[in-house]
Amino acid sequence: MASRAGAVLALVCTAQFMVVLDVSVLNVALPAVRDALGFAPGGEGLSWVVTAYALAFAGLLLPGGRLADLCGHRFAFTGGLTLFTAACLAGGLATTPGFLIAARAAQGVGAAVLAPATLTVLTTAFPEGPRRIRALAVWTAVSSVGGAAGNLLGGLLTETLSWRAVLLVNVPLGCAALLPALRLLPGPRTAPAAPGGAEVTGAASRTSDGSDGSDRDDGGRGTGAAVPAGARPRLDVPGALTVTVAMAALTYGAGRTGDGSWRDPVTLSALAAGVLALGMFALIEARWAPAPLIPPRLLRRRTVAVGNTVVLLAGACLQIPVWYFLTFFMQDALGYSALRTGLGFLPHTLVGAAAGVWVTPRLMRRFAHRTLILWGAALCGAGFLWQSTVTAGDGYLGGVLGPAVVFSLGGAIFVTPATAVVTSGVAAEDAGAVSGLLNTAKQFGGALGLAALSAVAGPEGDAYGRVFAAMTLTLAVIAVLALALPRPRQPRAPAAGAVSR
């Protein structure tokens, strides 16, 4: 069964790599896309190549995550993978701006189903403990590699082949992953089993942080879905519609504020509509939904509520903004080409991946998750503080490489424990909901962070010192939030006269 578990891990990491790669791979190719497809000379409409993907992805993550719980892991994973791969092919063959934007929106829909399914499959295939910690560390490292590799691969493919290759690169990966997914993943109505045949129950198991789950903030009601035994709940359609509108509107409004459009009527209307729809979603989930997308009892768990706040704030720095602002720093301040900029991100990738795979799991066996989140966030903040002081005169070594080693190491230390905290002690039937919520926090955090930090940068967009100083403050908040996470429980001493096994 160990080989099967390894195959499942390889499968979910491949899918996660595809999704994360697609977030950043097109960025450096946008000028070539503009020239090839005839976007307006000033770039009008070009932003929708990025925005269409972001809106669909962020808006549908919660219903996409719940789909795995309701329809089975195989259905959600293969359905999301098929749509995502087909949309990549369509985008790579696009001949008009409208066709490309539509394909990017379809990619976002596929990614919204596929991304939470990867984490759902992982957390139900690996029981809590050292094996899950190692699997989460690899999954997190792949996410980091995918984000950084997008900049490098995008520049390389654009300069050596064509911008079309940037979109088509995921097609063979998607096709190669489809058959193993059909063979390895459980179908509908099949209870997910851990390697070795043990069913994962989540709520009754000891958490990976040493807690037995009794420190839940749900009044002791557990985490099982409020659905009669044997019944197969349907998707919460009103909740899905309202949360999709809320996330899409908030993401769109936040994206417009990055242009300094805080008082623009369209921006304010989008933000207001998003807040109103979010309030309606909360009311539907709490009062009327028989099988809510996010069962309210989950949000009463401190690990879910505080952990997802940590993930959202981390996404506001590490998901999109750090790559965005460093790209402009290297190209505008240091005069790098697209390919050289991509190569400049290699240290971020290598340090983050190496620390995430080899260092973090060892630390997680010795220290509490909240401790690693605190010190990892502090180290990451120190790297951003260093980055906030650099100038073009520092060159690559002092202006990019030095800070990169510090904040990449700090990020690798705290991101995996944060993911483990959110997913620990969650029952298998709620794994998709929690995965969708975690991915939503990460994705929306990235969009919100980019908007807020763009406003900090100002209309010229070159105040890198202020931007990275703001990131430093955000990491300080994460370090403080770590103290609000539950303390790990100490194992009970054996009763007198008990026989050790």
C-alpha positions as CSV (number, residue, x, y, z in Angstrom):
1,M,0.0,0.0,0.0
2,A,3.0,2.3,0.4
3,S,3.5,2.4,-3.3
4,R,-0.2,3.3,-3.8
5,A,0.1,6.1,-1.3
6,G,3.2,7.4,-3.1
7,A,1.3,7.3,-6.4
8,V,-1.6,9.2,-4.9
9,L,0.8,11.8,-3.6
10,A,2.5,12.1,-7.0
11,L,-0.9,12.6,-8.6
12,V,-2.1,15.3,-6.3
13,C,1.2,17.1,-6.5
14,T,1.1,17.1,-10.3
15,A,-2.4,18.6,-10.3
16,Q,-1.4,21.2,-7.7
17,F,1.7,22.1,-9.7
18,M,-0.5,22.7,-12.8
19,V,-2.9,24.9,-11.0
20,V,-0.3,27.0,-9.2
21,L,1.9,27.2,-12.4
22,D,-1.0,28.7,-14.3
23,V,-1.4,31.5,-11.8
24,S,2.0,33.1,-12.7
25,V,3.2,31.5,-15.9
26,L,1.3,34.0,-18.2
27,N,2.5,37.1,-16.5
28,V,5.7,37.7,-18.4
29,A,4.0,36.7,-21.7
30,L,1.3,39.4,-21.5
31,P,3.2,41.8,-23.8
32,A,3.5,39.1,-26.4
33,V,-0.1,38.2,-26.1
34,R,-1.1,41.8,-26.5
35,D,0.8,42.1,-29.8
36,A,-0.2,38.7,-31.2
37,L,-4.0,39.0,-30.6
38,G,-4.5,42.7,-31.2
39,F,-5.4,44.0,-27.8
40,A,-5.5,47.8,-27.6
41,P,-2.1,49.4,-27.7
42,G,-2.4,50.7,-24.2
43,G,-3.2,47.3,-22.9
44,E,-6.9,48.0,-22.5
45,G,-8.7,44.6,-22.0
46,L,-5.4,42.8,-21.5
47,S,-5.9,42.7,-17.7
48,W,-8.9,40.5,-18.3
49,V,-6.6,37.7,-19.4
50,V,-5.5,37.5,-15.7
51,T,-8.7,38.8,-14.1
52,A,-11.0,36.2,-15.8
53,Y,-9.0,33.4,-14.4
54,A,-8.8,35.0,-10.9
55,L,-12.5,35.8,-10.7
56,A,-13.6,32.3,-11.7
57,F,-11.0,30.6,-9.5
58,A,-11.7,32.6,-6.4
59,G,-15.5,32.7,-6.9
60,L,-16.0,28.9,-7.2
61,L,-13.4,27.5,-4.7
62,L,-16.0,26.9,-1.9
63,P,-18.6,25.1,-4.0
64,G,-15.7,23.4,-5.9
65,G,-14.3,22.1,-2.6
66,R,-17.7,20.8,-1.4
67,L,-18.2,19.0,-4.7
68,A,-15.6,16.4,-3.6
69,D,-17.6,15.7,-0.4
70,L,-20.9,15.3,-2.3
71,C,-20.0,13.6,-5.5
72,G,-16.8,11.7,-4.7
73,H,-13.1,12.5,-4.9
74,R,-12.7,10.9,-8.3
75,F,-15.5,12.8,-9.9
76,A,-14.3,16.2,-8.6
77,F,-10.6,15.5,-9.3
78,T,-11.1,14.1,-12.9
79,G,-13.8,16.6,-13.8
80,G,-11.7,19.6,-12.7
81,L,-8.6,18.1,-14.3
82,T,-10.4,17.5,-17.7
83,L,-12.0,21.0,-17.8
84,F,-8.7,22.7,-16.8
85,T,-6.7,20.8,-19.4
86,A,-9.2,21.4,-22.2
87,A,-9.3,25.1,-21.3
88,C,-5.5,25.2,-21.5
89,L,-5.6,23.7,-25.0
90,A,-8.3,26.2,-26.1
91,G,-6.4,29.2,-24.7
92,G,-3.2,28.1,-26.5
93,L,-5.1,27.9,-29.8
94,A,-7.0,31.2,-29.3
95,T,-7.0,33.6,-32.2
96,T,-9.0,36.5,-30.7
97,P,-8.9,38.4,-27.4
98,G,-12.5,37.3,-26.5
99,F,-11.7,33.6,-27.1
100,L,-8.6,33.8,-24.9
101,I,-10.4,35.5,-22.1
102,A,-13.2,32.9,-22.2
103,A,-10.7,30.1,-22.1
104,R,-9.0,31.7,-19.1
105,A,-12.3,31.9,-17.3
106,A,-12.9,28.2,-18.1
107,Q,-9.4,27.4,-16.7
108,G,-10.4,29.2,-13.5
109,V,-13.6,27.1,-13.2
110,G,-11.5,23.9,-13.6
111,A,-8.9,25.1,-11.1
112,A,-11.6,25.9,-8.6
113,V,-12.7,22.3,-8.6
114,L,-9.3,20.7,-8.9
115,A,-7.2,22.7,-6.4
116,P,-9.3,21.8,-3.3
117,A,-9.7,18.3,-4.6
118,T,-5.9,17.8,-4.4
119,L,-5.8,18.7,-0.7
120,T,-9.0,16.7,0.0
121,V,-7.5,13.6,-1.6
122,L,-4.3,14.0,0.3
123,T,-5.8,14.6,3.8
124,T,-8.1,11.6,3.4
125,A,-5.5,9.3,2.0
126,F,-2.9,10.0,4.7
127,P,-3.9,9.6,8.4
128,E,-2.8,12.3,10.8
129,G,0.7,11.9,12.0
130,P,4.2,11.8,10.5
131,R,3.0,10.5,7.1
132,R,0.5,13.3,6.6
133,I,3.1,15.8,7.7
134,R,5.6,14.6,5.1
135,A,2.8,14.5,2.4
136,L,1.7,18.1,3.3
137,A,5.3,19.3,3.2
138,V,5.8,17.9,-0.3
139,W,2.4,19.3,-1.4
140,T,3.3,22.8,0.0
141,A,6.8,22.7,-1.6
142,V,5.3,21.8,-5.0
143,S,2.9,24.8,-4.6
144,S,5.9,27.0,-3.9
145,V,7.9,25.6,-6.8
146,G,4.9,26.0,-9.2
147,G,4.4,29.6,-8.3
148,A,8.1,30.5,-8.8
149,A,8.6,28.2,-11.8
150,G,5.8,30.0,-13.6
151,N,7.9,33.1,-13.9
152,L,10.9,31.2,-15.2
153,L,9.0,28.9,-17.5
154,G,6.9,31.7,-18.8
155,G,9.9,33.8,-19.8
156,L,11.8,30.8,-21.3
157,L,8.8,29.6,-23.4
158,T,7.9,33.1,-24.5
159,E,11.4,33.9,-25.7
160,T,12.3,30.5,-27.2
161,L,9.0,29.3,-28.6
162,S,5.8,31.4,-28.3
163,W,3.3,32.7,-25.8
164,R,1.0,29.9,-26.9
165,A,3.5,27.3,-25.4
166,V,2.9,29.0,-22.0
167,L,-0.7,27.8,-22.0
168,L,-0.1,24.5,-23.9
169,V,2.6,23.3,-21.4
170,N,-0.1,22.0,-19.0
171,V,-1.9,19.9,-21.7
172,P,0.4,16.9,-21.7
173,L,0.6,17.0,-17.9
174,G,-3.2,16.9,-17.6
175,C,-3.6,14.1,-20.1
176,A,-0.9,12.1,-18.3
177,A,-2.6,12.5,-14.9
178,L,-6.1,11.5,-16.0
179,L,-5.7,7.8,-16.3
180,P,-3.9,7.4,-12.9
181,A,-6.7,9.5,-11.3
182,L,-9.4,7.1,-12.6
183,R,-7.5,4.1,-11.3
184,L,-6.3,5.4,-7.9
185,L,-9.1,7.6,-6.6
186,P,-12.2,6.2,-4.9
187,G,-15.5,6.6,-6.7
188,P,-18.8,8.0,-5.3
189,R,-20.2,6.4,-2.2
190,T,-16.8,4.8,-1.5
191,A,-15.4,5.8,1.9
192,P,-11.9,7.2,1.5
193,A,-9.4,4.8,3.1
194,A,-5.9,5.5,4.4
195,P,-2.9,3.6,3.1
196,G,-3.1,0.2,4.8
197,G,-6.8,0.1,4.8
198,A,-7.7,2.2,7.8
199,E,-10.6,4.5,7.3
200,V,-9.9,8.1,8.3
201,T,-12.5,9.4,10.7
202,G,-10.8,12.7,11.5
203,A,-12.8,13.8,14.5
204,A,-11.9,10.7,16.6
205,S,-8.3,10.7,15.6
206,R,-5.5,12.5,17.4
207,T,-4.4,15.7,15.6
208,S,-1.0,16.0,14.0
209,D,-0.2,18.7,16.6
210,G,-0.6,16.3,19.5
211,S,-4.2,17.2,20.3
212,D,-6.9,14.6,20.7
213,G,-9.5,16.9,19.2
214,S,-11.2,17.7,22.5
215,D,-9.9,21.3,22.3
216,R,-12.5,22.0,19.5
217,D,-14.4,25.2,19.8
218,D,-17.7,23.6,18.6
219,G,-19.2,22.7,21.9
220,G,-18.2,19.1,21.6
221,R,-20.6,18.5,18.7
222,G,-17.9,17.0,16.5
223,T,-17.4,17.6,12.8
224,G,-19.7,15.2,11.0
225,A,-22.1,16.6,8.5
226,A,-25.7,17.0,9.7
227,V,-27.1,14.5,7.1
228,P,-28.9,11.3,7.9
229,A,-26.9,8.1,7.6
230,G,-26.9,6.7,4.1
231,A,-28.3,9.9,2.6
232,R,-26.4,11.6,-0.1
233,P,-26.7,15.4,0.3
234,R,-27.1,17.7,-2.7
235,L,-25.0,20.7,-3.4
236,D,-26.2,23.8,-1.6
237,V,-27.1,25.8,-4.7
238,P,-28.3,29.1,-3.1
239,G,-25.1,29.1,-1.0
240,A,-23.0,28.3,-4.0
241,L,-24.5,31.1,-6.0
242,T,-24.2,33.7,-3.3
243,V,-20.6,32.9,-2.3
244,T,-19.6,32.8,-6.0
245,V,-21.0,36.3,-6.5
246,A,-19.4,37.4,-3.2
247,M,-15.9,36.2,-4.0
248,A,-16.0,37.3,-7.6
249,A,-17.3,40.8,-6.7
250,L,-14.8,41.2,-3.9
251,T,-11.9,40.0,-6.0
252,Y,-12.9,42.3,-8.9
253,G,-13.4,45.3,-6.6
254,A,-10.1,44.6,-4.8
255,G,-8.3,44.3,-8.1
256,R,-9.6,47.7,-9.3
257,T,-8.4,49.4,-6.2
258,G,-4.8,48.5,-7.3
259,D,-5.2,51.2,-9.9
260,G,-6.0,53.8,-7.3
261,S,-9.7,53.5,-8.0
262,W,-10.9,53.5,-4.4
263,R,-13.6,56.1,-5.0
264,D,-14.7,54.8,-8.5
265,P,-18.4,54.0,-8.5
266,V,-17.8,50.6,-10.2
267,T,-15.2,49.7,-7.6
268,L,-17.4,50.7,-4.7
269,S,-20.4,48.9,-6.2
270,A,-18.4,45.7,-6.7
271,L,-17.2,45.8,-3.1
272,A,-20.6,46.6,-1.7
273,A,-22.2,43.8,-3.7
274,G,-19.5,41.4,-2.5
275,V,-20.1,42.3,1.2
276,L,-23.9,42.0,0.7
277,A,-23.6,38.6,-1.0
278,L,-21.2,37.4,1.7
279,G,-23.8,38.3,4.4
280,M,-26.5,36.5,2.5
281,F,-24.2,33.5,2.2
282,A,-23.6,33.4,5.9
283,L,-27.3,33.6,6.6
284,I,-28.1,30.8,4.2
285,E,-25.4,28.6,5.7
286,A,-26.5,29.3,9.3
287,R,-30.3,29.1,8.8
288,W,-31.5,27.3,5.7
289,A,-29.0,25.1,4.0
290,P,-29.5,21.4,4.9
291,A,-26.0,20.5,3.7
292,P,-24.1,23.8,3.8
293,L,-20.9,24.5,1.8
294,I,-19.2,25.5,5.0
295,P,-21.0,23.9,8.0
296,P,-21.0,26.7,10.7
297,R,-19.7,24.2,13.3
298,L,-16.4,24.1,11.4
299,L,-16.0,27.8,11.9
300,R,-16.4,27.3,15.6
301,R,-13.2,25.4,15.6
302,R,-10.3,27.7,16.5
303,T,-7.9,25.8,14.3
304,V,-10.2,26.4,11.2
305,A,-11.1,30.1,12.1
306,V,-7.6,31.3,13.2
307,G,-5.7,29.0,10.9
308,N,-7.6,30.3,7.8
309,T,-6.9,33.9,8.9
310,V,-3.2,33.0,9.0
311,V,-3.5,31.5,5.5
312,L,-5.3,34.6,4.2
313,L,-2.7,37.0,5.5
314,A,0.1,34.7,4.3
315,G,-1.5,34.7,0.8
316,A,-1.7,38.5,1.0
317,C,2.1,38.5,0.9
318,L,3.3,35.2,-0.5
319,Q,0.6,34.1,-3.0
320,I,0.9,36.8,-5.6
321,P,2.3,40.1,-4.3
322,V,5.9,39.1,-3.6
323,W,6.4,37.8,-7.2
324,Y,4.5,40.7,-8.7
325,F,6.6,43.5,-7.0
326,L,9.9,41.6,-7.3
327,T,9.3,41.1,-11.0
328,F,9.0,44.9,-11.5
329,F,12.0,45.5,-9.3
330,M,14.2,43.2,-11.4
331,Q,12.9,44.5,-14.7
332,D,12.5,48.2,-14.0
333,A,15.2,48.8,-11.3
334,L,17.8,46.2,-12.4
335,G,16.9,46.2,-16.1
336,Y,16.5,42.4,-16.4
337,S,14.7,40.7,-19.4
338,A,11.8,38.3,-18.9
339,L,14.0,35.3,-19.0
340,R,16.6,36.7,-16.7
341,T,13.9,37.7,-14.3
342,G,12.6,34.2,-14.3
343,L,16.1,32.9,-13.5
344,G,16.4,35.5,-10.7
345,F,13.5,33.7,-8.9
346,L,15.4,30.3,-8.8
347,P,16.8,30.9,-5.3
348,H,13.3,31.5,-4.0
349,T,12.2,28.2,-5.4
350,L,15.2,26.2,-4.4
351,V,15.4,27.5,-0.8
352,G,11.7,27.2,-0.2
353,A,11.4,23.7,-1.7
354,A,14.4,22.3,0.1
355,A,13.4,23.7,3.4
356,G,9.8,22.7,3.0
357,V,10.6,19.1,2.1
358,W,13.6,18.3,4.4
359,V,13.6,20.9,7.2
360,T,10.0,21.6,8.1
361,P,8.8,18.0,8.6
362,R,11.7,17.4,11.1
363,L,10.8,20.6,12.9
364,M,7.1,19.7,13.0
365,R,8.1,16.5,14.9
366,R,9.8,18.4,17.6
367,F,7.9,21.7,18.0
368,A,4.2,22.6,18.2
369,H,2.6,24.0,15.0
370,R,1.9,27.3,16.7
371,T,5.5,27.7,17.6
372,L,6.7,27.1,14.0
373,I,4.1,29.5,12.7
374,L,5.3,32.2,15.1
375,W,9.0,31.8,14.4
376,G,8.6,31.1,10.7
377,A,6.5,34.3,10.3
378,A,9.1,36.3,12.3
379,L,11.9,35.0,10.0
380,C,9.9,35.7,6.9
381,G,9.1,39.2,8.2
382,A,12.8,39.8,8.8
383,G,13.5,38.9,5.1
384,F,10.8,41.4,4.0
385,L,12.2,44.0,6.3
386,W,15.6,43.5,4.6
387,Q,13.9,43.7,1.2
388,S,12.3,47.0,2.1
389,T,15.7,48.6,2.5
390,V,17.3,47.6,-0.8
391,T,17.9,49.9,-3.8
392,A,19.0,49.3,-7.4
393,G,22.6,50.0,-6.3
394,D,22.5,46.8,-4.2
395,G,22.4,44.7,-7.4
396,Y,21.1,41.2,-7.4
397,L,23.2,39.7,-4.6
398,G,22.2,42.3,-1.9
399,G,18.9,43.4,-3.4
400,V,17.3,40.1,-4.3
401,L,19.3,37.0,-3.3
402,G,20.0,37.9,0.3
403,P,16.4,38.8,1.3
404,A,15.1,35.8,-0.8
405,V,17.0,33.3,1.3
406,V,15.6,34.7,4.6
407,F,12.0,35.1,3.7
408,S,11.8,31.9,1.6
409,L,13.2,29.9,4.5
410,G,10.7,31.6,6.9
411,G,7.8,31.0,4.6
412,A,8.7,27.3,4.2
413,I,8.8,26.9,8.0
414,F,5.4,28.3,8.8
415,V,3.2,27.6,5.7
416,T,3.1,23.8,6.1
417,P,2.2,23.9,9.8
418,A,-0.5,26.4,9.0
419,T,-2.0,24.0,6.5
420,A,-1.7,21.1,9.0
421,V,-3.5,23.1,11.7
422,V,-6.5,23.9,9.4
423,T,-6.9,20.3,8.2
424,S,-6.2,18.5,11.5
425,G,-9.0,16.6,13.2
426,V,-11.5,17.2,10.4
427,A,-13.8,14.3,9.5
428,A,-13.5,12.8,6.0
429,E,-17.0,14.0,5.0
430,D,-16.0,17.6,5.7
431,A,-12.5,17.4,4.1
432,G,-13.6,19.0,0.9
433,A,-15.3,21.9,2.6
434,V,-12.2,22.7,4.7
435,S,-10.0,22.3,1.7
436,G,-12.2,24.7,-0.3
437,L,-12.1,27.2,2.5
438,L,-8.4,27.0,2.9
439,N,-7.8,27.5,-0.9
440,T,-10.3,30.4,-0.9
441,A,-8.5,32.1,2.0
442,K,-5.2,31.7,0.1
443,Q,-6.5,32.9,-3.3
444,F,-8.6,35.8,-2.0
445,G,-5.7,36.8,0.3
446,G,-3.5,37.1,-2.8
447,A,-6.0,39.3,-4.6
448,L,-6.7,41.4,-1.6
449,G,-3.0,41.7,-0.8
450,L,-2.1,42.8,-4.3
451,A,-4.8,45.4,-4.3
452,A,-3.8,46.8,-0.9
453,L,-0.1,46.8,-1.6
454,S,-0.6,48.4,-5.0
455,A,-2.3,51.2,-3.2
456,V,0.6,51.4,-0.8
457,A,3.0,51.6,-3.8
458,G,1.1,54.6,-5.2
459,P,0.3,55.5,-8.8
460,E,3.9,55.2,-9.9
461,G,4.0,51.6,-8.5
462,D,7.7,51.8,-7.6
463,A,7.7,52.4,-3.9
464,Y,9.1,49.0,-3.2
465,G,10.3,50.0,0.3
466,R,6.8,50.8,1.5
467,V,5.4,47.7,0.0
468,F,7.8,45.3,1.7
469,A,7.5,47.2,5.0
470,A,3.8,46.6,4.8
471,M,4.5,42.9,4.2
472,T,6.7,42.9,7.3
473,L,3.8,44.3,9.4
474,T,1.5,41.6,8.0
475,L,3.9,38.8,9.0
476,A,4.1,40.3,12.5
477,V,0.3,40.0,12.7
478,I,0.6,36.3,11.7
479,A,3.1,35.8,14.4
480,V,0.7,37.2,17.0
481,L,-2.2,35.1,15.7
482,A,-0.1,32.0,16.2
483,L,-0.5,32.6,19.9
484,A,-4.3,32.2,19.5
485,L,-4.0,28.7,18.2
486,P,-4.7,25.8,20.6
487,R,-1.8,24.5,22.6
488,P,-0.9,20.9,21.9
489,R,-2.2,18.5,24.6
490,Q,0.4,16.6,26.6
491,P,0.0,12.8,26.4
492,R,-1.6,11.4,29.5
493,A,0.6,9.4,31.9
494,P,-0.2,5.7,32.0
495,A,-2.3,4.6,35.0
496,A,-0.5,2.9,37.9
497,G,0.0,-0.7,37.2
498,A,-0.7,-0.4,33.5
499,V,1.3,-2.7,31.3
500,S,3.3,-1.0,28.6
501,R,3.0,-2.5,25.2
